[in-house]
Amino acid sequence: MHHVMRTVLAGAVLLAGTSSIAAGAEASADPPSLARYRTAAPDPRVHRVPADVQRGVFSDPERYVEPLVRSLLSGADDEFQKCKILHDWIAEHIAYDVESYLSGKTGKSTWESTLRSRRGICHGYAELMKRMCELTGIPCERISGYGRGYSFRPGDAENLQRSNHAWNAVYLGGRWHLVDVTWDAGHVEGRTYQKRYSTAYLFPAPRRFVHTHFPTEPKWQLLSPPLSPAQFAELPYLSGRFFEHRLRLLTALKQVNRMKESVQFAIEVPADVQIRAGVKPPDGEELDRRTLVQRDGTRATVLATFPRAGRWFVQLFSKPRGEDGPYWRCASFVFDTTGGTARTFPETYGVYNRLGASLYSPLYLPIPTGRPTSFRIRVPGAAEVNLVIDRRWQELSRVPGQDHLFSLTATVPPGASAVLAAKPPGNDAGHQTLVSFTP
């Protein structure tokens, strides 16, 4: 028997249900046939262009752009794959012109100038994509509008009449599809450009794309009916990476939500993706031990507490399970709170997220001391789980009829350290710390 345990924070607002704007707008899945093009890796052809063509296109774009396209698409007969190859070459070989963007002196950005300088802003990326598609016979439009990009901060007023971004629409398979090569090429961090290839914005479903892109012409939302400015402004910030990792909101959240001192909400997370969450003020660093993620299969519940009344961001970060390197922010929600609480959560470690663990009790710090306390945690695949109190080990028992659920009642002396440690499957190195209850 599989039993789903649910923990409700005392005093928390449990957000539930859906709305056509806040939750339903992101629920539309991409056609399965398009998912195979979002490989998160560039097509090998982009690095096989003859050296003379590769050099020539940067010195004499008008002469060499057509030979470049012919070389790239040689042997490719799938129009979606052709479009991906063009997208990939641009993403791999053009860098974002951060200096021009930050100075406001962007000037005229054309496909020719973008190739000559090997740099460009969004309009240059979009114009180059348009030109290369035209040489291929793929109908392509450059779309202008408002994008929730580098300068966007959730909760701030958005001027949707101001065009600050450009992307493309391509006509493939009998209908229009959306592409943003600029955002798939990398991102601005501080005052520098970090190249990082992605396919998050390659052929996404329009109801996903609209969380970050609001075109000047409503028809290019590719939605029927299109969202109004007021409806767009309510949408939470869900990046392309949110959808690339196949995450889905199970709880209705808007961009700005009104709460008391705590909140919990649910997200669908595929088994091969791990997530973490954090709470931060609008201007400041992430706070320690203010969030806890509970996983039960593909359902993740995010719990958060806020230290005082005011405005707070709850941010989500994701990455493929087991992948080295950092998590990347994929969503941000604003909570305007009417109160605060001193309660914080136990500290969780990397293996907790990697195994998709879920702590059920004790839930808050400081934990009870000097009296029996129930320790309950779900750890998929763990060979065993132990409670370690001042180097004294006690093994938790498996709960009959509960998948991967471990339990133990134990007394923690005042002032003692206490952690939960698990032996991951196939790990010969011994136990790894899951959770620390030490304040």
Protein Blocks (a to p, Z undefined) as FASTA:
>chain_A
ZZddddddehiacdedjdfklmmmmmpccdfklmmmmnopacfklmmccfklmmmmmmmm
mlmmmmmmmmmmgoiabfklmmmmmmmmmmmmpccdfklmmnopnojadfklmmmnopac
fklmmmmmmmmmmmnopacdddddddddfklcghiacdfkbccbdcddddeehiacdddf
klmnoccehjaccddddfklgoiafklmmmmpccfblmlnopacdddfklmmmpccddfk
lmmnopacfbdcdfbdcdffbccddddddfkbccddddddfbdcddehibccddehjacc
dddddfbgcddddddddddehiacjdddfbdcddddfbdcfbdcddddfklmmnopacfb
dfbdcddehiacddddddehiabdcddeehiacdddddehiahiacddddddehiacddd
dddehianbpadfbdcbZZ
